[in-house]
Amino acid sequence: MLKFDWYTEEPIDFEHKNYVLLSYLQEIDGSYSKKKLSPYLLHTESLVFEMRKFLIVERDFRQNFPQKIIGFTFNEGIKQEEFEIEPTLKEIIEIVDYSIPLLEGKVKMGYLLLKKYPQILF
């Protein structure tokens, strides 16, 4: 099972996280092929929720604080410059943006299986 913050754990590397994600997706496929949805369906749905929440908080933060103060003088007032997103944060955002649709696909598949075979939740 993936931790809810798996995308922020070291190493922060897109290729590495892709392998971690693909391994998790294979676990889900194996469980679904045995017609066993629990615990993967709800866990994956929660993962997607947490990842979406991360993106919303990060984007809200950048929108609310688009510039950083670099100085102040009485003549010129506040001097500001645009925030640059740290490379590590850019990598995390890329990982999350890539992962959400793949995980959502497994959630949809799980609910389709549940609808077709309601007895297979456990």
C-alpha positions in Angstrom: 0.0 0.0 0.0 1.2 3.5 -0.8 1.4 6.0 2.0 -0.7 9.0 1.6 2.4 11.2 1.2 4.4 8.8 -0.9 5.0 11.4 -3.6 6.9 13.7 -1.0 9.2 11.0 0.4 12.8 10.8 -0.7 14.0 10.3 -3.3 12.0 13.0 -5.2 12.6 11.7 -8.7 9.9 11.3 -11.4 11.2 8.1 -12.8 11.6 6.5 -9.3 8.1 7.5 -8.3 6.7 6.2 -11.6 8.1 2.8 -10.8 6.6 3.0 -7.3 3.2 4.0 -8.7 3.3 1.3 -11.4 4.1 -1.3 -8.7 1.1 -0.1 -6.7 -1.2 -0.2 -9.8 -0.1 -3.8 -10.4 -1.0 -4.7 -6.8 -4.5 -3.2 -7.5 -4.8 -5.1 -10.7 -3.9 -8.3 -9.0 -6.4 -7.7 -6.2 -9.2 -6.7 -8.7 -8.5 -9.8 -10.9 -9.2 -11.9 -7.8 -12.4 -9.9 -7.4 -11.2 -8.5 -4.1 -11.7 -4.7 -3.9 -10.8 -4.2 -0.3 -8.6 -2.4 0.8 -7.4 -1.0 -2.5 -10.6 0.7 -3.7 -11.1 3.0 -0.7 -7.4 3.4 -0.1 -6.8 4.5 -3.7 -9.8 6.8 -3.6 -8.3 8.4 -0.5 -4.9 8.7 -2.2 -6.5 10.6 -5.0 -8.4 12.9 -2.6 -5.2 13.7 -0.7 -3.2 14.3 -3.9 -5.9 16.7 -5.2 -5.9 18.5 -1.9 -2.2 18.9 -2.1 -2.5 20.5 -5.5 -5.2 22.8 -4.4 -3.3 24.0 -1.3 -0.1 24.5 -3.3 -1.9 26.5 -6.1 -3.8 28.5 -3.6 -0.6 29.4 -1.8 1.1 30.6 -5.0 -2.0 32.6 -6.0 -2.2 34.3 -2.5 1.5 34.9 -2.3 2.6 35.5 -5.9 5.6 37.7 -4.9 8.2 37.7 -2.2 9.4 40.9 -0.5 13.1 41.5 -1.1 13.4 44.9 0.5 11.8 48.2 1.6 12.9 51.8 1.3 10.9 54.9 2.2 11.5 56.3 -1.3 10.6 53.3 -3.3 8.3 51.4 -0.9 8.3 47.6 -0.9 10.5 45.8 -3.5 9.1 42.5 -4.6 10.0 39.7 -7.0 8.1 36.7 -8.3 8.4 33.5 -6.4 10.1 30.8 -8.3 8.9 27.3 -7.6 11.6 25.2 -6.1 12.8 22.4 -8.4 11.8 19.7 -5.9 8.3 21.1 -5.6 8.0 21.2 -9.4 9.0 17.6 -9.5 6.4 16.7 -6.8 3.7 18.6 -8.8 4.7 16.7 -11.9 4.5 13.4 -10.1 1.1 14.2 -8.6 -0.3 15.5 -12.0 0.9 12.3 -13.7 -0.4 10.0 -11.0 -3.9 11.2 -10.3 -5.4 10.1 -13.7 -3.9 6.7 -13.4 -5.2 6.2 -9.8 -8.6 7.6 -10.8 -8.8 5.0 -13.5 -8.3 2.2 -10.9 -11.0 3.8 -8.7 -13.4 3.9 -11.6 -12.6 0.3 -12.5 -13.1 -0.7 -8.8 -16.6 0.9 -8.7 -17.5 -0.8 -12.0 -16.5 -4.1 -10.6 -18.5 -3.4 -7.4 -21.5 -2.5 -9.4 -21.3 -5.6 -11.5 -20.4 -7.9 -8.5 -21.7 -6.3 -5.3 -20.7 -9.2 -3.2 -16.9 -8.8 -4.0 -16.1 -5.9 -1.7 -14.1 -8.1 0.7 
